[in-house]
Amino acid sequence: MPPLGRTFTVHEQAERETAVDCALENFETASLDWIVTTFARLACVALDIEDRQTELLLREDFWAVALDLASQARRLDNSVSASDILQACRNAWTACGLEALLGEPPRLTPPVFAYSMLYPYSDNYLDNPSISDEAKLRFSARFRLRLSGDLAPIEAFENIVWKFVSLIEGYWPRQSYPAVYDALLAIHNAQERSLEQQRRASDILRLSFAKGGASVL
């Protein structure tokens, strides 16, 4: 194994988990400003980071990205919930962290916004117990076709999801960047397999790792 930095004792891990749990109790009712500030402080504490610049990056740059994402999301769909925006922010913040590691300024590009929003929308639709299995399978099949190429939407929900795909296509043309769409289809494959969890007992850990791994890719 490569050197991965310092290790943490079980006691140290428990201390950090307790701090995260305490913060998470307030997330649903907290302001976005509080969430970003707390996230920055927790990240620095959890990883033993004492660099002021890193804390500023997490607090100020990530805060700006969160505001931008919320503004764009509301312009596209004024009914989007705060929890969906926060879920999308986690995706966008991950991308921002990768940008920082690559020496790029953290920013919300159109495809990062679109990708970040795709999975609150599609995941939450497929996880909704009030939607029938038939409707979920129909949407999933059509979503696969849209990720594979062009397909006209047939309802308002599809229209929003299709717009996210179009934003990615406008930034990363299919012919020039086929791997982008291979990765999106890999996420979709994992998303389809995760539907098995709703119909029968399945290997949840394996499915979760496959979906999370495809998302990171």
C-alpha beads as a LAMMPS data file, in Angstrom:
LAMMPS data file: protein, C-alpha beads

217 atoms
216 bonds

1 atom types
1 bond types

-500.0 500.0 xlo xhi
-500.0 500.0 ylo yhi
-500.0 500.0 zlo zhi

Masses

1 110.0

Atoms # bond

1 1 1 0.000 0.000 0.000
2 1 1 1.202 3.564 -0.647
3 1 1 1.790 5.815 2.384
4 1 1 -1.582 7.258 3.318
5 1 1 -0.489 9.675 6.036
6 1 1 -1.118 9.376 9.739
7 1 1 -3.448 6.772 11.175
8 1 1 -6.177 7.442 13.733
9 1 1 -6.881 5.450 16.870
10 1 1 -10.328 4.033 17.561
11 1 1 -10.791 6.723 20.228
12 1 1 -9.869 9.493 17.773
13 1 1 -12.252 8.076 15.192
14 1 1 -15.062 7.957 17.763
15 1 1 -14.441 11.593 18.753
16 1 1 -14.713 12.740 15.145
17 1 1 -17.801 10.619 14.478
18 1 1 -19.491 12.148 17.521
19 1 1 -18.733 15.667 16.261
20 1 1 -20.186 14.821 12.844
21 1 1 -23.299 13.223 14.377
22 1 1 -23.934 16.319 16.509
23 1 1 -23.649 18.574 13.466
24 1 1 -25.903 16.366 11.317
25 1 1 -28.715 16.635 13.876
26 1 1 -29.091 20.307 12.930
27 1 1 -28.561 20.067 9.160
28 1 1 -32.192 19.738 8.086
29 1 1 -33.280 22.967 9.813
30 1 1 -30.039 24.941 9.490
31 1 1 -29.277 27.793 7.137
32 1 1 -26.976 27.141 4.213
33 1 1 -24.448 29.566 5.718
34 1 1 -24.363 27.527 8.948
35 1 1 -24.035 24.274 7.001
36 1 1 -21.072 25.482 4.944
37 1 1 -19.270 26.993 7.954
38 1 1 -19.827 23.827 9.997
39 1 1 -18.766 21.619 7.103
40 1 1 -15.501 23.561 6.755
41 1 1 -14.758 23.369 10.468
42 1 1 -15.612 19.649 10.662
43 1 1 -13.470 18.837 7.635
44 1 1 -10.471 20.597 9.171
45 1 1 -10.974 18.987 12.589
46 1 1 -11.577 15.505 11.174
47 1 1 -8.448 15.597 9.000
48 1 1 -6.228 17.539 11.441
49 1 1 -5.909 20.416 8.981
50 1 1 -4.637 23.624 10.562
51 1 1 -4.138 25.540 7.329
52 1 1 -6.110 28.796 7.360
53 1 1 -6.184 28.903 3.556
54 1 1 -7.794 25.467 3.374
55 1 1 -10.477 26.495 5.841
56 1 1 -11.158 29.652 3.818
57 1 1 -11.394 27.565 0.642
58 1 1 -13.932 25.245 2.225
59 1 1 -15.946 28.038 3.803
60 1 1 -15.884 30.858 1.260
61 1 1 -15.375 29.166 -2.107
62 1 1 -17.704 26.282 -1.281
63 1 1 -20.272 28.763 0.034
64 1 1 -20.179 30.651 -3.267
65 1 1 -20.659 27.407 -5.191
66 1 1 -23.615 26.472 -2.976
67 1 1 -25.308 29.836 -3.581
68 1 1 -24.721 29.547 -7.321
69 1 1 -26.143 26.021 -7.403
70 1 1 -29.218 26.992 -5.394
71 1 1 -29.851 29.996 -7.641
72 1 1 -29.551 27.974 -10.848
73 1 1 -31.674 25.142 -9.469
74 1 1 -34.493 27.487 -8.468
75 1 1 -34.445 29.199 -11.873
76 1 1 -34.833 25.833 -13.556
77 1 1 -37.410 24.415 -11.124
78 1 1 -38.884 26.735 -8.497
79 1 1 -40.367 23.749 -6.665
80 1 1 -36.989 22.143 -5.910
81 1 1 -36.654 21.396 -2.206
82 1 1 -33.925 22.580 0.150
83 1 1 -32.959 18.966 0.851
84 1 1 -32.517 18.306 -2.882
85 1 1 -30.296 21.388 -3.171
86 1 1 -28.205 20.255 -0.203
87 1 1 -27.919 16.768 -1.726
88 1 1 -26.760 18.321 -5.001
89 1 1 -24.290 20.546 -3.111
90 1 1 -22.519 17.461 -1.791
91 1 1 -21.838 16.371 -5.374
92 1 1 -20.730 19.869 -6.398
93 1 1 -18.467 20.232 -3.355
94 1 1 -16.789 16.933 -4.196
95 1 1 -16.054 18.280 -7.676
96 1 1 -14.741 21.510 -6.103
97 1 1 -12.388 19.499 -3.926
98 1 1 -11.048 17.706 -6.998
99 1 1 -10.609 21.039 -8.790
100 1 1 -8.608 22.375 -5.841
101 1 1 -6.378 19.287 -5.846
102 1 1 -5.724 19.855 -9.563
103 1 1 -4.809 23.496 -8.970
104 1 1 -8.013 24.878 -10.476
105 1 1 -10.256 27.471 -8.791
106 1 1 -13.408 25.829 -7.412
107 1 1 -16.326 26.830 -9.608
108 1 1 -19.710 25.517 -10.661
109 1 1 -19.379 24.711 -14.348
110 1 1 -22.549 23.797 -16.310
111 1 1 -21.783 20.039 -16.360
112 1 1 -20.933 19.969 -12.638
113 1 1 -24.234 21.718 -11.893
114 1 1 -26.102 19.312 -14.180
115 1 1 -24.420 16.200 -12.800
116 1 1 -24.964 17.375 -9.232
117 1 1 -28.695 17.848 -9.872
118 1 1 -29.253 14.674 -11.906
119 1 1 -28.964 12.383 -8.942
120 1 1 -31.228 14.069 -6.426
121 1 1 -33.844 14.055 -9.203
122 1 1 -33.413 10.563 -10.631
123 1 1 -32.452 8.850 -7.348
124 1 1 -35.299 10.353 -5.376
125 1 1 -37.791 9.448 -8.116
126 1 1 -36.617 5.832 -8.122
127 1 1 -36.568 5.681 -4.305
128 1 1 -40.081 7.143 -3.938
129 1 1 -42.335 4.390 -2.482
130 1 1 -45.474 6.105 -3.808
131 1 1 -44.364 5.578 -7.439
132 1 1 -45.146 2.189 -8.969
133 1 1 -42.469 -0.255 -10.083
134 1 1 -43.833 -0.011 -13.630
135 1 1 -43.406 3.771 -13.706
136 1 1 -39.897 3.526 -12.281
137 1 1 -38.836 0.929 -14.841
138 1 1 -40.349 2.993 -17.655
139 1 1 -38.493 6.130 -16.528
140 1 1 -35.255 4.195 -16.036
141 1 1 -35.442 2.735 -19.548
142 1 1 -36.119 6.155 -21.083
143 1 1 -33.380 7.775 -18.985
144 1 1 -30.923 5.194 -20.368
145 1 1 -31.969 6.124 -23.913
146 1 1 -31.485 9.824 -23.147
147 1 1 -28.010 9.218 -21.722
148 1 1 -27.206 7.223 -24.870
149 1 1 -28.390 9.929 -27.264
150 1 1 -31.315 12.175 -28.133
151 1 1 -34.853 11.464 -26.918
152 1 1 -37.773 13.872 -26.575
153 1 1 -39.281 14.179 -23.057
154 1 1 -42.898 13.122 -22.610
155 1 1 -43.652 14.725 -19.223
156 1 1 -42.605 17.673 -17.059
157 1 1 -40.300 15.616 -14.829
158 1 1 -38.466 14.192 -17.819
159 1 1 -38.165 17.669 -19.291
160 1 1 -36.132 18.830 -16.276
161 1 1 -33.916 15.726 -16.179
162 1 1 -33.325 15.922 -19.937
163 1 1 -32.210 19.565 -19.555
164 1 1 -29.483 18.454 -17.155
165 1 1 -28.210 15.978 -19.747
166 1 1 -28.305 18.722 -22.402
167 1 1 -26.126 20.968 -20.204
168 1 1 -23.503 18.229 -20.037
169 1 1 -23.706 17.668 -23.792
170 1 1 -23.217 21.377 -24.432
171 1 1 -19.946 21.369 -22.490
172 1 1 -18.625 17.888 -23.310
173 1 1 -19.676 16.957 -26.902
174 1 1 -20.467 13.260 -27.241
175 1 1 -18.226 12.613 -30.232
176 1 1 -15.199 14.226 -28.600
177 1 1 -15.710 12.908 -25.045
178 1 1 -17.427 9.490 -25.213
179 1 1 -15.947 8.448 -21.843
180 1 1 -18.145 11.057 -20.097
181 1 1 -21.254 9.246 -21.311
182 1 1 -19.773 5.816 -20.618
183 1 1 -19.381 6.971 -17.011
184 1 1 -22.942 8.320 -16.839
185 1 1 -24.240 5.017 -18.214
186 1 1 -22.154 3.150 -15.619
187 1 1 -23.924 5.159 -12.904
188 1 1 -27.232 4.349 -14.563
189 1 1 -26.419 0.620 -14.614
190 1 1 -25.729 0.766 -10.887
191 1 1 -28.896 2.810 -10.398
192 1 1 -30.943 0.124 -12.178
193 1 1 -29.362 -2.619 -10.081
194 1 1 -30.153 -0.651 -6.927
195 1 1 -33.847 -0.992 -7.806
196 1 1 -33.430 -4.656 -6.879
197 1 1 -33.223 -3.556 -3.239
198 1 1 -36.860 -2.479 -3.419
199 1 1 -38.104 -5.756 -4.906
200 1 1 -36.138 -8.450 -3.056
201 1 1 -33.322 -9.071 -0.624
202 1 1 -30.055 -8.221 -2.320
203 1 1 -26.391 -7.565 -1.673
204 1 1 -26.858 -3.957 -0.546
205 1 1 -23.192 -3.414 0.258
206 1 1 -22.042 -4.561 -3.197
207 1 1 -24.710 -2.478 -4.951
208 1 1 -23.888 0.605 -2.876
209 1 1 -20.161 0.342 -3.607
210 1 1 -20.828 -0.128 -7.329
211 1 1 -23.064 2.938 -7.473
212 1 1 -20.800 5.110 -5.341
213 1 1 -17.720 4.016 -7.271
214 1 1 -19.332 4.799 -10.624
215 1 1 -20.349 8.221 -9.299
216 1 1 -16.787 9.022 -8.227
217 1 1 -15.513 7.936 -11.648

Bonds

1 1 1 2
2 1 2 3
3 1 3 4
4 1 4 5
5 1 5 6
6 1 6 7
7 1 7 8
8 1 8 9
9 1 9 10
10 1 10 11
11 1 11 12
12 1 12 13
13 1 13 14
14 1 14 15
15 1 15 16
16 1 16 17
17 1 17 18
18 1 18 19
19 1 19 20
20 1 20 21
21 1 21 22
22 1 22 23
23 1 23 24
24 1 24 25
25 1 25 26
26 1 26 27
27 1 27 28
28 1 28 29
29 1 29 30
30 1 30 31
31 1 31 32
32 1 32 33
33 1 33 34
34 1 34 35
35 1 35 36
36 1 36 37
37 1 37 38
38 1 38 39
39 1 39 40
40 1 40 41
41 1 41 42
42 1 42 43
43 1 43 44
44 1 44 45
45 1 45 46
46 1 46 47
47 1 47 48
48 1 48 49
49 1 49 50
50 1 50 51
51 1 51 52
52 1 52 53
53 1 53 54
54 1 54 55
55 1 55 56
56 1 56 57
57 1 57 58
58 1 58 59
59 1 59 60
60 1 60 61
61 1 61 62
62 1 62 63
63 1 63 64
64 1 64 65
65 1 65 66
66 1 66 67
67 1 67 68
68 1 68 69
69 1 69 70
70 1 70 71
71 1 71 72
72 1 72 73
73 1 73 74
74 1 74 75
75 1 75 76
76 1 76 77
77 1 77 78
78 1 78 79
79 1 79 80
80 1 80 81
81 1 81 82
82 1 82 83
83 1 83 84
84 1 84 85
85 1 85 86
86 1 86 87
87 1 87 88
88 1 88 89
89 1 89 90
90 1 90 91
91 1 91 92
92 1 92 93
93 1 93 94
94 1 94 95
95 1 95 96
96 1 96 97
97 1 97 98
98 1 98 99
99 1 99 100
100 1 100 101
101 1 101 102
102 1 102 103
103 1 103 104
104 1 104 105
105 1 105 106
106 1 106 107
107 1 107 108
108 1 108 109
109 1 109 110
110 1 110 111
111 1 111 112
112 1 112 113
113 1 113 114
114 1 114 115
115 1 115 116
116 1 116 117
117 1 117 118
118 1 118 119
119 1 119 120
120 1 120 121
121 1 121 122
122 1 122 123
123 1 123 124
124 1 124 125
125 1 125 126
126 1 126 127
127 1 127 128
128 1 128 129
129 1 129 130
130 1 130 131
131 1 131 132
132 1 132 133
133 1 133 134
134 1 134 135
135 1 135 136
136 1 136 137
137 1 137 138
138 1 138 139
139 1 139 140
140 1 140 141
141 1 141 142
142 1 142 143
143 1 143 144
144 1 144 145
145 1 145 146
146 1 146 147
147 1 147 148
148 1 148 149
149 1 149 150
150 1 150 151
151 1 151 152
152 1 152 153
153 1 153 154
154 1 154 155
155 1 155 156
156 1 156 157
157 1 157 158
158 1 158 159
159 1 159 160
160 1 160 161
161 1 161 162
162 1 162 163
163 1 163 164
164 1 164 165
165 1 165 166
166 1 166 167
167 1 167 168
168 1 168 169
169 1 169 170
170 1 170 171
171 1 171 172
172 1 172 173
173 1 173 174
174 1 174 175
175 1 175 176
176 1 176 177
177 1 177 178
178 1 178 179
179 1 179 180
180 1 180 181
181 1 181 182
182 1 182 183
183 1 183 184
184 1 184 185
185 1 185 186
186 1 186 187
187 1 187 188
188 1 188 189
189 1 189 190
190 1 190 191
191 1 191 192
192 1 192 193
193 1 193 194
194 1 194 195
195 1 195 196
196 1 196 197
197 1 197 198
198 1 198 199
199 1 199 200
200 1 200 201
201 1 201 202
202 1 202 203
203 1 203 204
204 1 204 205
205 1 205 206
206 1 206 207
207 1 207 208
208 1 208 209
209 1 209 210
210 1 210 211
211 1 211 212
212 1 212 213
213 1 213 214
214 1 214 215
215 1 215 216
216 1 216 217
